[in-house]
Amino acid sequence: MMCPLPEQADPFALEYFSLLAQRIRDEFTGSETVPDQQTLPVGAMELPEPGRYDGVILLGYP
C-alpha cells in the first residue's frame, strides 16, 4: 500500500519506491502469500476492501 504525497501521482515512478516494492515482492517468492501492491489516492481515509488483508505495509506520507 502506498499513500503518495499530493504532488506525486505515481510514487512507484520514483526509483526508491520501485526498488523498495520490488524487494518486498522478492521476499515473498516461493511462499504461499501473494503480495498485492496498490496505490491509495491522495486523501484516502481507509483501505480498499477492509478485512481482505492479513497484513499491510504502508509506505509514504499519510
C-alpha positions in Angstrom: 0.0 0.0 0.0 1.3 3.4 -0.8 0.0 6.8 0.4 1.6 9.2 -2.1 2.3 12.9 -1.5 -0.2 15.1 -3.1 2.3 16.2 -5.8 3.3 12.6 -6.6 0.7 10.9 -8.8 2.7 7.7 -9.3 5.1 7.1 -6.4 6.4 3.9 -7.9 7.8 6.0 -10.8 10.4 7.1 -8.2 13.4 4.7 -8.1 13.4 4.5 -4.3 9.9 3.3 -4.0 10.0 1.0 -7.1 13.2 -0.7 -5.7 11.7 -1.0 -2.2 8.4 -2.5 -3.6 10.4 -5.0 -5.7 12.5 -6.1 -2.7 9.3 -6.7 -0.7 7.8 -8.8 -3.5 11.1 -10.7 -3.8 10.8 -11.7 -0.1 7.5 -13.5 -0.9 8.9 -15.5 -3.8 8.2 -19.2 -3.1 5.8 -18.5 -0.3 2.1 -19.1 -0.2 1.5 -15.4 0.5 0.8 -13.3 -2.6 1.6 -9.6 -2.1 -0.9 -7.1 -3.6 0.6 -3.7 -4.5 -1.8 -0.8 -4.5 -1.5 3.0 -4.6 -4.1 4.8 -2.5 -5.5 8.1 -3.8 -4.4 11.2 -2.0 -6.6 11.8 1.0 -7.8 8.2 1.3 -9.1 7.7 4.8 -9.4 3.9 4.7 -8.0 0.8 3.0 -9.9 -0.5 0.0 -11.8 -3.7 0.8 -11.2 -3.6 4.5 -10.9 -7.1 6.0 -9.4 -8.6 2.9 -5.8 -8.3 4.0 -3.8 -10.3 6.5 -1.3 -7.5 6.9 -0.3 -4.2 5.4 3.0 -2.5 4.7 2.2 1.2 4.3 4.8 3.4 2.6 4.8 7.1 2.1 3.2 10.1 3.7 -0.3 9.6 5.0 
